[in-house]
Amino acid sequence: MATTLTEKPETVANKESKLFLPDFVFFEPDALHYPLGKELYQRYQEQGIPIRMTTSHNQVRGIPGETDVEQYRNAKRTLVVGVRKTLKFEQSKPSAEYAIPLATGCAAHCHYCYLNTNIGTKPYIRVYVNTDDILRQAEAYIREREPEITRFEAACTSDPVSIEHITGNLRRAIEFMGKQPLGRLRFVTKFHHVDSLLDAAHNKHTRFRFSMNADYVIKHFEPGTSTFAQRLEAAGKVAEAGYPLGFILAPLYWFEGWEEGYTDLLERLREQLVPEAMEDLTFELIQHRFTKVAKKLIQQRYPKTKLEMNEEERKYKWGKYGKGKYVYPDVQAKALREHLEKEITRLFPQAKIEYFT
């Protein structure tokens, strides 16, 4: 029998491994028609984690909390197991042609994260059990674009590595794409839990990227993620396993001493990366940006944040659908770009800088 959501069993504590273990779990009824859904229901029942049914993974009600901040933090500790009914993939420029929807939401608490607006009212973690349907749709997109290669981004709405121990869906996608002559997979993570993916049959069709940043940014704005050292060690394992490797340096953030901070970051990467990592290495550079909606949500959810979001000191950049965001003024953006590109070229002369945005 499902327990109430006011209960918080002792089995929830998992501080040593730092793997995400939910405080509460919701299931769509249809999810129990799939093997993965049944497996997860049995797993969390045995662990004594409170379970409740929900009519839709888009309409989850009853997450406890007396204030908005409490409800938000409890939602970030809530897992929702559902069926992905919308199989039309969104575009994912400039990283890939399409976003492949393996999950939605993230347990980390990065203050600047764009998910604060993209899934602002639904910050809980959603995993989908109809993986075969999702992969069949990916194959259909690949066939539409033949003979061109089609790239899929698996981290647009989540950090798939952080929940891989729950579903195994990322490994399934990696091995599926490894069999596709014209299909490629890409994803990025801030977590080091990569061991279950190292022996996957990837056929070099998956680019495994790690999000890195200067110590200042990780310390102040990325709670709940793996440390720089842990990510770097994981990147070495991934490179040794033969995956093409990449780093996303994001958000590039203007703070006192930023030049030294980013040079230090890149020099530590260069010193500690295994030789295999240099063979096919990419960098993606993304400056810090925010919207008015994101700023409001961030200040509500992280009232003590030191994240600088002064519209008067930023440039407004229009985007698609008539909406825009605040980025750095041209002078600052140019300085960030030139410094990062200069240092990457100096330290990683064979690497490819894919874009700056």
Long-range contacts (C-beta under 8 A, 24 or more apart in sequence): 2-50, 2-51, 2-52, 2-53, 3-48, 3-50, 3-51, 4-50, 5-50, 5-52, 5-62, 5-63, 5-64, 6-64, 7-50, 8-50, 9-47, 9-48, 9-49, 9-50, 10-48, 11-47, 11-48, 11-49, 12-49, 18-226, 19-165, 19-193, 20-107, 20-125, 20-162, 20-163, 20-165, 20-166, 21-49, 22-49, 22-77, 22-78, 22-79, 22-125, 23-49, 23-50, 23-74, 23-77, 23-78, 24-49, 24-50, 24-51, 24-52, 24-63, 24-64, 24-74, 24-77, 24-78, 24-79, 25-49, 25-50, 25-51, 25-52, 25-78, 25-79, 25-80, 25-81, 26-51, 26-52, 26-53, 26-54, 26-57, 26-60, 26-78, 26-79, 26-80, 26-81, 26-124, 27-51, 27-52, 27-53, 27-54, 27-80, 27-81, 27-82, 28-53, 28-54, 28-55, 28-56, 28-57, 28-80, 28-81, 28-82, 28-83, 29-53, 29-55, 30-82, 30-83, 31-81, 31-82, 31-83, 31-129, 34-83, 34-129, 34-130, 35-129, 36-129, 36-131, 36-167, 36-168, 37-81, 37-129, 40-81, 40-127, 40-129, 40-166, 40-167, 41-81, 54-80, 56-82, 57-81, 57-82, 57-83, 57-126, 58-122, 60-122, 60-124, 63-124, 68-300, 68-301, 69-300, 69-301, 69-303, 72-123, 72-300, 72-301, 75-122, 75-123, 75-124, 76-105, 76-107, 76-109, 76-123, 76-124, 76-125, 77-107, 78-124, 78-125, 79-124, 79-125, 79-126, 79-127, 79-166, 80-124, 80-125, 80-126, 80-127, 81-126, 81-127, 81-129, 82-126, 82-127, 82-128, 82-129, 83-128, 83-129, 83-130, 84-128, 84-130, 84-133, 84-134, 87-133, 87-134, 87-137, 89-137, 89-138, 89-141, 89-152, 90-156, 92-152, 92-153, 92-156, 94-354, 94-355, 94-357, 95-151, 95-153, 95-186, 95-284, 96-151, 96-152, 96-153, 96-184, 96-186, 97-141, 97-145, 97-150, 97-151, 97-152, 98-138, 98-141, 98-150, 98-151, 98-152, 98-153, 99-152, 99-153, 99-154, 99-156, 99-157, 100-134, 100-138, 100-152, 100-153, 100-154, 100-173, 100-185, 101-128, 101-134, 101-157, 102-127, 102-128, 102-131, 102-134, 102-154, 102-158, 102-160, 102-167, 102-169, 102-170, 102-173, 103-127, 103-128, 103-157, 103-158, 103-160, 103-163, 103-167, 103-169, 104-157, 104-158, 105-157, 105-158, 106-158, 106-159, 106-162, 107-162, 107-163, 107-224, 108-159, 108-162, 108-190, 108-222, 108-223, 108-224, 108-225, 109-222, 109-223, 109-224, 109-302, 110-190, 110-221, 110-222, 110-223, 110-224, 110-225, 111-220, 111-221, 111-222, 111-298, 111-302, 111-305, 111-307, 112-221, 112-251, 112-253, 112-288, 112-290, 112-298, 112-307, 114-294, 115-157, 116-294, 116-297, 116-298, 116-301, 117-291, 117-293, 117-294, 117-297, 118-157, 119-157, 120-293, 120-297, 125-158, 125-163, 127-163, 127-166, 127-167, 127-169, 128-169, 129-167, 131-167, 131-169, 131-172, 131-173, 135-172, 135-173, 135-176, 138-173, 138-176, 138-177, 138-183, 139-180, 139-183, 142-180, 142-182, 142-183, 145-182, 146-182, 147-182, 148-182, 149-182, 149-183, 149-184, 150-182, 150-183, 150-184, 151-184, 151-185, 151-186, 152-177, 152-183, 152-184, 152-185, 152-186, 153-186, 153-187, 154-185, 154-186, 154-187, 155-186, 155-187, 155-188, 155-189, 159-188, 159-189, 159-190, 159-191, 160-187, 160-189, 161-187, 161-189, 161-191, 161-193, 161-194, 161-197, 162-189, 162-190, 162-191, 162-193, 164-193, 164-196, 164-197, 165-193, 165-196, 168-196, 170-197, 171-196, 171-197, 171-200, 174-200, 174-201, 174-202, 174-205, 174-206, 175-200, 175-201, 175-202, 177-202, 177-205, 177-206, 178-202, 178-203, 178-205, 178-206, 179-203, 180-205, 186-246, 188-246, 188-248, 189-231, 190-222, 190-225, 190-226, 190-231, 191-225, 191-226, 191-231, 191-234, 192-226, 192-230, 192-231, 192-233, 192-234, 193-226, 193-234, 194-234, 194-237, 194-238, 195-237, 197-238, 197-241, 198-237, 198-238, 198-241, 199-241, 202-241, 202-242, 202-243, 204-242, 204-243, 204-244, 206-243, 206-244, 207-243, 207-244, 207-245, 207-246, 207-282, 208-235, 208-238, 208-243, 208-244, 208-245, 208-246, 209-245, 209-246, 209-247, 209-248, 209-282, 209-284, 210-234, 210-235, 210-238, 210-245, 210-246, 210-247, 210-248, 211-247, 211-248, 211-250, 212-247, 212-248, 212-249, 212-265, 212-269, 213-249, 213-250, 213-251, 213-253, 213-265, 214-253, 214-255, 214-258, 214-261, 214-262, 214-264, 214-265, 215-261, 215-264, 215-265, 216-253, 216-255, 216-257, 216-258, 216-261, 217-251, 217-253, 217-255, 220-305, 220-306, 220-307, 221-253, 221-305, 221-306, 221-307, 228-265, 228-268, 232-268, 232-269, 232-272, 232-273, 235-273, 235-277, 236-272, 236-273, 236-274, 236-277, 239-273, 239-274, 239-276, 239-277, 239-279, 240-274, 240-276, 242-276, 244-280, 244-282, 245-277, 245-280, 245-281, 245-282, 246-281, 246-282, 246-283, 246-284, 246-354, 247-281, 247-282, 247-283, 247-284, 248-283, 248-284, 248-286, 249-283, 249-284, 249-285, 249-286, 249-340, 250-284, 250-285, 250-286, 250-287, 251-286, 251-287, 251-288, 251-289, 252-285, 252-286, 252-287, 252-288, 252-336, 252-340, 253-288, 254-288, 254-308, 254-328, 254-332, 254-336, 258-336, 259-339, 262-339, 262-340, 262-343, 263-339, 263-343, 266-340, 266-343, 266-344, 266-347, 266-348, 267-347, 269-347, 269-348, 270-347, 270-348, 278-348, 278-350, 278-351, 281-348, 281-350, 281-351, 281-352, 282-351, 282-352, 282-353, 282-354, 283-340, 283-344, 283-348, 283-351, 283-352, 283-353, 283-354, 284-353, 284-354, 284-355, 285-336, 285-337, 285-340, 285-341, 285-353, 285-355, 285-356, 285-357, 286-356, 286-357, 287-327, 287-328, 287-333, 287-336, 287-356, 287-357, 288-327, 288-328, 289-317, 289-325, 289-326, 289-327, 290-325, 290-326, 291-323, 291-324, 291-325, 291-326
